[in-house]
Amino acid sequence: MVTALDILLVIAAIGIMLAGIACRKALWRSGYSEKQKPRWSNLLSYLIGHKQIMRRRAAGVAHLFLVLGFVVFLLIVVLAQIPAVVLPETIAGIISLLLDLLGLAMLAGTLFFVFRYSGLRQLPDSREVKRRVMLPAALLFFILISGFMAEAVRLGITAPQAVWASPLGAGLSVLMPESPLLMQVIIRLHLLAVLLFIALIPFTFMRHIINASYNVAFPRSKAPGRMRQLDLPHGHIGAGAASDFSWKQLLESDACVTCGRCVEKCPAALSGKSLSPRRIVQAVVKQLEAGASNKFPADPPQSLILESVVGDDEIWDCTACLACVEYCPVFADPADKILSMRRYRVLGKGNIPQEAKPAIRNLELFGDVQGKGSAYRLEWAIDCRVPVLSETKPSTDVLLWIGCSGAFHPRYQQAARDMVKILNKGAVDFAVLGDQEFCCGDPARRMGAEDLFIDLAGKNLACLRGYEFNKIVCLCPHCFNTLKNEYSQAGGDFEVMHAGQYLMELIGAGLIEMKYPVAESLTIHDPCYLARANHISEPLREISRRLRGAELKELPRCRENTFCCGGGGGHMWLHETGGMHINQIRAQEAAELNTDTIATACPYCLTMIEDGLGGLEKENPPRVRDIVELVADAIG
């Protein structure tokens, strides 16, 4: 029987929960404004399908048990308060059986997460993560056990005929005394535990029920590979404190469930470096909470500045590979936070690694990372038939974007020449920009020099707008991602394709024919900025399947689950500190397949994996070839 005290306790629990949620929301909204429109259909499909969470199957099933249990039990409680709802005995028995099974499933799910979090790898933040999770998990465990015990005592007293409707309770009833007083005590304890759980939701790990749902309902407005645009004229130069993030970035951080998937997929963490994406996201939350009680928010004390809790090594260990973004079950986007901090340290403090300075200086002075200059942009094509856009040729069907590696890197110049050979063979109307092309700006942006990226992008866009073309084809995935996803922030909306995609189009249309065998066996290393940032992996496999006599063997980590080569995020020009070299880990993984060729589609990957194989000192290492080189050899 519901008493007045029960009603007061329910109102108090709900009131505390709502007040806590309002406080959390105030914390998010302390960030700067960012336009976002809610899409509640996203949340519905997310909860029903559990697709993102199911990427780790056992955890996904356990989580689904808990979600279904919460929803069904809440629905039953609401319906039970409506006097007009009277169900036939058989249907009531079926619902009772369903509740028993769901309760058992929730208990199994709770125990799964308890054992999983208690067995966390000994990472720097593991102990704190366990502490945050165990209190609500223990409370939920008590709620479920007390619910079964109350049911068991009730069934022992009433001795119902339909034992099948409550099999677990009926089984436990033989162990429980037939005591109405004990039943009332257990029911009261159960109710108090439920109300305590509800009241504590905003103050414990369980606040992800609200935060994560809200975050999913406000989806990212950007492609995975597109970095956040900074408003430099208004002083937005990245994040030096928690208050420098947008409200959406703060919501994403507060939605983090500390599951550790980002750490398990991060190449820097896996290679033994100090970076933990989870720890950085949680550091943002801590700083945000500490700042809420700060009396001088416009001038935060040293303890509230992110540099005091997130070291330079952690910020520069990140290769911007987006593995943490791809696998976060609540879309927290740790890379976005890390790169925002990196930008602040470069733009606001001039804090940049010494070995990165020559590359930045070359971009400023010459417009390319090698420091060659525009006068040498066409040297790679000295023996090729390459049309160049100019006043006498102002239009073309395909604009071939060569990039800095294709123009200047001795190893990758061959891929540029081979691409020209293929286009000529297919009678494609194409042209290049020649000495009018500057670096796309990807290295500058990901090393934190946003002002330099804006300058380079502006020069390229001014040039591109002076000519007519139908599509841009890029050899490098980083150029492809930048032109496709980031130039649109400055009004540069073009149809952009990666060379692998376009080659598959030519093959499919019958414009080129691969007649000659070029490899007996090969594997594909998927570049991060194709497979993860833009979800392009099938064209490389389609091409490989059409190579005569070539057996394709997949790497254990492939497609969206690819492992970084270690060259992204400016790491082509940075030294790795601590742990193993990332490229050697990937090279070892590829070499263990015992193929004669490793195919890739990125100049960074080509260089890094070749170097990684050299470091392994393997007697007969596989050759590393760009997919363009393989196609060129195959057409003869």
N, C-alpha and C positions, 0 to 999 in steps of 0.2 A: 504494500500500500504506500502510495506517494504521500509524504507529509509536507507541511509548509517549510520545514527545515530543508528537506530535499530540494524543493523548488528554489529556495534562497541559495543553496550551495550550487545548483546548476547555473543560476543567474550570475553568481559571483565568478564561477569558473569561466563562463563565456565572456564576462566583462573583462576579466584579467587577460584572457587570450586576445580579445579585440584591442585592448589598450596596448598590449605587447606588439601586436601586428602594426598598429598605428605608429609606435616608436620605431620599428624596423623600417617602415615606409618613409618616415621622416629622415632616417639615415640615408636611404637610397637617394631621396630627393635633394639631399645636400650637394650632390654633384651638379655639374652644369647641364643645361637643357640639351636634350637630344630628341628630335622628332621621331616618335614611334607610334604605330597604330596597332591596337590589339587584334589578334586573330584567334578567337576562342575556338574555332574549328581545329586549329593546330593543336591546342591542348587536348581536345576530345580525341582526335586521331592518335595523338601521342600516348594517351592513357590506355586507349583500347588496343592499339597495335603493339605498344611497348617495344617498337623496333629498335630505337637507340639503346635502350636498356638491355635488350636481348642480345646485344653484341657480345656480352659475356653471359652465356646461356644459363648457368646455374644461378647466378645473381639475379638475372632477369626473371626467371621462374619464381624464385623466392620473393622478389619484389612484387610480382603480379599476384601472388597469393595474398600478400599484405594489403595491396590496393583493393582487390576484390572483397576481401574480408571487411575492410573499413566501410566500403560503399554499401555492401549488402546489410551489414549489421546496423548501419545508420538508417538505411531504408526501413528495416524491420522495426526499429525503435520508433521512427516517425509514424509508421502505419499502426503500431500498437496503441498510439495515443488517440486514434480516431475511433470512437465508439461504433460508428456505422460499419466498420470493416469487420465482418464475421466470416471466417473461412470454413468450408466443409472439413470434417475430421481428417479425411484422407489427404487433402491438400495441405492442411496444417502439419500433418505428420511428415510429408515430403519436405516442407520448408524446414521443419525441425531437424530432419536428417541432413539437409543441405547446410544448416548452420553448424551442426556437429562437425561435418567434414571440412567446412571452411575454417572453423576454429582450430581444427587439427592442422590444416594447411598453414594457417597463420603462425601456429606454434612452431611448425617446422621451419618456416621462413625466418622467424625471429631467432631461433637457435642457429640457423645458417649464418646470419649476419653477426651474431655474437661470436661464433667460432672463427668466422672469417676476419673480423676486425681484431680479435684477440691474437690472431696469428699473423699480423702484419709484419712485413719485413722491417728490420731495424733501421728505418730511415730516420733522419733527424727529427721529424715531426710525428713519429709513430705513437709515442707515449701520450702525447696530447690528444691525438685523434681517438685513441682508445677511450680516454677519459670522457670525451664529449659524447661518444656513442653509447657507452655502457649504461649510463643512468636511464635514459629513455628506453633502452632495450630491456633492462631489468624491470622497469615499471610495466612495460607492455607484456613481458613474460608473466608477471604477477597477475595482471588483469585476465589473461587467458586461463591461467591455472585456477585462479579463484572462481572464474566463470564455470569451468568444468566441475569444480568441487561443489559449488552451490547447486548445480544441476544434479549432481550425484546424490547429495543429501535429500533434495526434493523428491527424486525418483524413489529413494529408499523409503521415504515417508508415504508417498502416494501409491507406490507399486502399480504403475500403469500397465495395461495389457499390451499396448503397441510399443514393445521394447525396441523394435527395428527403427523407430523414429528418433531415438536418442541412444545409439549403440555405445558411444564412449561414456556417456553419463551413467547408463545402465551398468556398464562394466565396472566403473569406479564405485557404484553405490554399494557393492558388497564389501568394500573396504571402509565405508564411512558409517558412523553411528546414525541412527534414525532420531535425530534431535532437531526439533523446530528452532530451538534457541541457537544452535550452531549454524543452522541455515540462515537465520536472520543476521548473525554476526558476519558470516562470509559474504552475504549479499551487500551489507553495509560497507565492508572493507573493499569489495569489488567496485561499488559505486564511488567511494572516495578515491580509489586508485584511478578510475576512469576520469573523474573530474580533475584530479591532480594532473593527469596526463594532458587533458585539454588545456588547463591553465598554463602549463609549462611549454606548450608547443612553440611560442615565439622565443623562448629563452633557452632552448636546448637544440640539439642536433635535429629534432623533429620539425623545426621551423622550415625545413626544406619542403614540407608538404605545401606550405604557402608560397615560399620564395621561388622554388623550382617551377611550380605551376604557373606563377605569374610570369616568370622568365620565359617559359615555353610559349605562353600566350602572346608575348612581345618578341617575335622572332628577329633574328639579325636582319638588318636591311642591307647587308653587304654580302658579296660573294666571299667564300672562305679565304681566297687569296688576295683580297683587297684590303689594304691597310686603311686604318681610320684617317680621314682627312683632318688636318689641323688648321685652325683659324689663327694663323700666325699674326696678322695685323691686330687681333684683339688679345694677344698674349697667351694663346693656347699653344704651348710648346712641349706638351707631354705631361707626365705626372711626376711631380716631386713629392707630393703628399696625397693622401687619400682624397682630399677635397678637390684635387685636380682632375679626377676622373668624371666622366658623364654619369648621370643617374643610371643609365642602362648598364654601364660597366660595373657600377657598385652593386646593382641588383644581381648581375651575373656572379659577382664574387660572393655575395651573401647566399646565393642559391647553391654554392658548392657543397657537395655531400661528403667530401673528403674520402671518396672511394678509392683513390689512388690510381685510377686508370691512366690519368695523364702521366704519372711517374713511370708506370709500367711500359708505356709506349715511347717515352721521351728518350731519344738517342743519347743526349748528354747525360741523363741520369743513368741509363743502362751502361754507359761506357765509364762510369765511376767518377763523374764530375759532380760539382757541388750543387748544381741546379736541381730543384724540386719544384715543378710548376704548382703542385698542390700547396706547398709551403708559402709560395709567393702570393697565391690567391688568398690564403688564410691570413697572411701578413697584412694585406690590404684591408680585410675585414677588421682585424684587430686595431689597426690605425684609425679606421673609420669609427669604431666604437670608442676609442680613446679620445678622438677629436670631438665627440659629442659632448664630453664634459669639459672641454678646453674653454677657458674664459676668454682667450684671445684667438679666435679662429682665423683672423686675417694675418696673424703673425705666429704660426705654430711653433712651440718650443722644439728643441732638437729631437726630443723623444718621439715627436709625431711626424718627423720627416722620414720618408721611405728609405732614404739612403742609410739611416741608422739601423734598419732591420733587414734590408735586402742589399747584399754586397755586390760590388762591380763584377766579381767573377761569375756570380749567378746570372746577372743580366747579360753578360757577353758570352756565356756558354751556350745560349739559345741559338740554334741554327734556323729558326723560323720555319721549321719543316711542317708545322701544323698538325703533327700527330696528336698533340694534346687537344686540339680543337676538334679533330675528327672523332675522337673517342670519348669525349666528355658526355656523360649521359644527360646532363642538364644544360648543355650549351654554355658553359661558363667562360670559354675562350681565354685560357691563360696566356696564350701568345700575345693577344691584344694588350694585356696588362704589362707584360714584360717589355714589349716594344715601345709602349708609351713611356715607361720608365727610362728606357734606353734613349729615346728622343730627348727627354728632359735633360739627361746628363750630358748629351752632346750639345744641344741647342742652348740650354740654360747655364751649364757649367763648363762647357768646352772639354768635358771629360771623355776622351776617346783613346782607345789603345794605341800605343806608339806605332805598331806595325800597320795600323789602318790608315794612318795619316798620309802616306805616299799615294794610296789609291784615291783618297778624297781630294788631295791636291791635284792629281792628274785629271780627275773629273772636272775640277774647277778651271784648270788652265787649258786642257786639251779636249775635253768632252769625251774622254774614254779612260778606262781604268789603267790601261797599259802606258798611257802617256805618249802615244805616237803622234796624235794630231790628225786632223781631217785630210791633210795632203797625202797621207798614206792609207786612206780607207779603202782604196781599190787595188792595192798592190797584190792582194790575194788572187785577183782575177786577171793578172797580166797575160795569161795564156788562154783565157776563156772568152767566149762570145757573150758578153754581158751588156744588155742595153741599160742606159741610165736615164732616169727621168730628168727632163730639162725643158727649156723653153721650146726646143724643137721637137721634143717628145713629151707633151704634157699629160698624157693619159696612157693607161695600160689596164689589162684585166687583173693581173696579179702583181702586187708590190711585194717583192721578196725582201724581208727585213733580215739583214746579215748579222747584226749585233757585234759587240766588241770582240767576242771570242772568234766568230767566223771571219772577222776582218783581220785580227792581229795575232791570235794564238796559233803558233805553228802547227800544232796537232789538229786543231779544229778547222783550220783553213781548208783542209782536204774535204771536210763535210760540206763546206760552202761551195767548193768547186764541183763536187759530186751532185749537189742539188741543182746547180746550173745545167750540168750535163743531162740530168733527168728531165728538167723542164724543156730543154731544147729537143730532146728525144720525143717528148710528148707534144711538140709543137704548141706549147703554151705561150700566150702573149704575156710576157712578164718584163719587169724592169726593177732596178735597185735605185736607191737614193745616192749611192756613192759617197762623195765627200760632204754631202748635205746631211748625212745621218749622224746623230749624236747618240751616246749611250742612252738607253731608255730610262735610266735613273734608278733601276731596282737596287743596285748595290748601295747607292747613296741613301735611299729611303730606309732600307733595312739596317743600315749602320747608324741611323738616327739623324742624318743630315737632310731634314725635310726641305729646308730652303734650297738646297742644291738640287734635290729632286724636282722641285717646282720649276727651277730655272731650266733644267735639261728638258723636262716635259714641255715647257713653253716653247723652246726652240724647235723641238720635233713637231709639235702640233702646228706651229706657224708654217713649217715646211710642208707637212702633209696636206694642209688645207689649200695649198697652192696647186695641187695636182688632182687628177681624176683617176680613180681606180675602184675596182669592185670589192677586192678583199686584200688583206695583208696576210702573208704567210711567214711565220717566224721559225727559225731553226732552234732557237733557245726557248725552253719553257718559261724562263724568268722574263724574257722579253714578251713572250706571248701573254703571260698573265698580266704584265704591266700595261701593255697596249690594250688588252681586252677589258680588264677590270678596273684599272686605276686611271687611265687617261680619260675615261668617261667622267671622272670627278671634275675635269676641266673642260667638259663639253666635247671630248674626242670620241664620238660614237662611231666605231668602225666595225666591219665584219673581220674578225681576226681568227686565223686558224694556225694550229701548229703544223709543222712539216709532216709529221706522221699522219695526221688527219688528211692532209691534202694529197699525200702520196697514195693513201688508200682510195681516195676519190679517183685519181688517175688510173690506178690499177682496176678499180671496179668499172670504169668507163671504157676500159680496153685501150687507153691511149699509150700505155707502156706495158710491156710483157716481160716477166722475169723468167728468162730461158735457162740460165746457167746456175748450177749449184754453188753455193758460197760457204756453206757450213754443214757439217754432219749432225751436230747437236748444238743447241743454244739455249740460253735462258735470258729472261728479260728483267733488267733492273728498271723499275718504274720510277721516274723522277717525281719528287714530291709535288712540284708545281704543275705536273700534268695529272697524276693519279689522285692526289688529295685535294689540291687547291681548285682543280677544275674537273675532277672525276672523268678523266680521259685515260683509259687504259686499253680498251678493246682494239683500237686501230693498230697498235703495235703488235698485238697478237694476230690479228688478221693478216698483216704483212708477213709475219713470221711463218704462219701456216702455209702461205703461198710460196715460200722459198723452196725450191726443188731439193728434195732429199734431206731436209733439215728436221730433226726431232726437237720439239719444244718441251723443255722441262721447266716447271714453275718453281721459283724460290719459295721457301716456307712463308716468307713475308713478302707479299706481292700486292699489286693493285692498290686499293686505298690503304692497305696494311703495309705498304712498302717501308723499308728502312732507309733513313736518310744517308746520303753519301758523305755528309759532313761539310759540304761546300756552301750551303745556303746561309742566309742571314749575314752576309759579308765574310763568312769564314774561309772563302777562297783567299782572303788577304789577312786572316788572323791566325795566330798560333793557338793550338789546343793546349790547355793546361790541365794537368791531372787526369788520371785514369788512362784507358786505352784510347787510341785514335779511332774515331768513328768510322773512317773509311776502311780501316783494316778489319773491323768487325764485319762490315758488309762484304768486303773482298773475300774474307775467309768463308762466309756463308755461301757466296756464289761459287767459290773454288771447290767447295765440298760436293757440288753437284756433278763435278767431273765432265762438264761440257767443254767443247773446244772454243766456244764463243760466248761472250756476255754482250748482249745487245742493250743499248740504252738510247736515249733521245735528248740528251742534255750535255752541253760542253762541260759544266761543272762535274756532273756524274762521270763523264768519260775520263776527265783528268784525275779526279779523286780515286776512282776505282783502279785505274792503271797504277797510280802511286801506291794504293793499298796492296795490290797484288805484288808489286815490287818489294814492299816491306815484309811480305810473307816468306820470301825466298823459296818459293815453290819451284820445283825442277822444270815442269812443263805447264806454266800458267796458261789459262785461257786467254784468247785475244779479246780486247774490249773494242767494240765497233759501234758507231752510231748507226741507227736504223737507216739513215740516208745513205751511208757508205755501203751497207748491205744491199739495198735496192739498186744502187748504181752498179755494183759489181754483178748483180743478178741479171740486169738488162744487157750487160756486155758492152 
